[in-house]
Amino acid sequence: MTLAELDRLAQLPFFELLQQARATHERHWPKQEVQLCTLLSIKTGGCSEDCSYCAQSARYSTGVDAERLMSRDAVMENARAAKANGSTRFCMGAAWKGVRQGSKRFNDVLEIIRDVSALDMEVCVTLGELGAEEAGLLREAGVTAYNHNIDTSPEHYGNIVSTHTFEDRLNTLKHVQDAGMAVCCGGILGLGEQAQDRLRMLEILSNLDPQPESVPINVLMPMPGTPLEDAQPVDSFDLIRMIALARISMPKAKVRLSAGRTDLSKEAQALCFFAGANSIFYGEKLLTAKNPAVKRDLDLLEALDLTPQAPFSDVPKPCATAAGIA
């Protein structure tokens, strides 16, 4: 979708925009379902990047201590608990600039991925930048989707991070797609961007070929000690409009209501679902930020007559030779 088309949609009256988004949603997602995803930080803190919103950057004093990669047993305990609670996608995040083939930490992550994949859950990881070789190994190990958000517009990107470029993000997404993994890619509202930056972000996402399989829409949760700790809050109606625009521009994507849900009322979340959100992060914590309690989420879904989505029917399995990869 072009920027001009997105701009025309953004100018629509609120309820007219929601009506268009709802009609699009019902054409492509006729069942009243929501994907439940659990996100686990398997390696927290100590990141060399300078993303101005992130409490895990080693460049800021945020109170988040650097930790080692979690043990395979600890990750599996969390994965089994997530599955028991109804999650169909298990997402694992590591605070790294990227991973490289042949390194011990990457080999350890591959082993963890193979074990989680054996639980018949969708496996999503976010490990920073990827090359073509690393992307291929992740796909062989059983990764369903790779999360790598573009965060904001290319024009605003340099204002929030200097240790990598917007083009670096796009290069990783290309490697992910070339390897046969689904792309999980969205952005963050509240980074000091303008309305046009939000539309540009959606323009970039909607013109990926293929479009992202899932699109997380995050609202910044300002972290003490980061450059954006005093960022202005995002109005909930702005978030709902972004959900609607994402649904219209990427009709077949799962639009994920992500970070920031703790500050949303039940009614605001209901409008997000009406506008086209059909995926949430589910559990007590998102990396270093709080998330609504499991029971609260289940009660809300029940009140809205929504049910959990089933996992992909074509979740990739580890290749027969994957166990022998060094």
Steps between C-alpha positions, in 0.01 A plus 500: 500500500633844415559782744231705325247218541588460867472874552151504346393220732652674801288808428174304521269560796584259782198273470512492121861384518406233753213381281734455203753321716235270645367413156855417385557291808183297457580426134835348590446383859138383524547312827491691826851392604807651660851358485657457844878548502740472791821703495802396704829686532757222478792742528433830676703820513853591401415583138757708312237687298381851596126475422369797697188319620665183627577421864729217391764725345832486685540872422229607745457465877156341517535249781485209255799277566671306224424129521632192328298295255238299687557127526315270266314344796382841623377602155318171454330539836366836386400365159305210648325736742410732212350213303305383805358853538375498141776678308555368149810710424809514718721800433857518627695824510870556563662837563771474235604713205491180297616139480767331294526147366741281695487697826416312819207724585343449158547123519342502847200693366460254212483213749234683701299569184502130403364405842226766499401404146443143620214633718298571183492871571580776257854614573588868461837647588655845500878494517598822325665517160524185287702402200380254238682205661360566846149540362525165322615324816215648702249381242649150502484490881126565492444875522155596374543877502774752562421826677693805386305824538575804288372712793418820310551675167839499326503880533465488880708188559830681546349701785447190714805284426849558357666158529323357196299636208151457366653322202661251738151412622375447147801281414420268790136478388616400152716221642205380709269487199762337277544226761128422497409634842198722556573863582371646824557873465332808639583815689475712810278802557626775728861540384460872437381433146251702299176366355668479159772274645236252611348492153843460339565204729178336382586580139834317535341201673210466258738502203717215624466205262346295645338714765586416862325198646451696821525870586557596864374847583676611818444805716816626668518424870759760604782339694686700768858566398436492126505815284124460448410465868301824486325428170143620469232229531321377189129572483300176487298626202824549306589139576157379386536696175840336441349156557228582247750629243720194547200272448391674179852521354600143600173307497650151535745583778445427864492847657642463848398728784834501678687709759295762677188295565541550877399862451192419291152462641293195411289723280802634309626147444156399376515779240846379396358152440206647311741700282688188400742390772494122521813415692635588845802430712369291782663454841635700790798672334628629164880488510550772767148651503183393676211333316138435607446193713393176334161484673424861412567427133291183498212679670513779242503257206205315649308825551557585133409147380850453359682166499870410465628431150645161417869491405623486141425168334839515327728577794851417373676206660874469547668347195621146536857626474454795732619315808837457335556868428804629687 
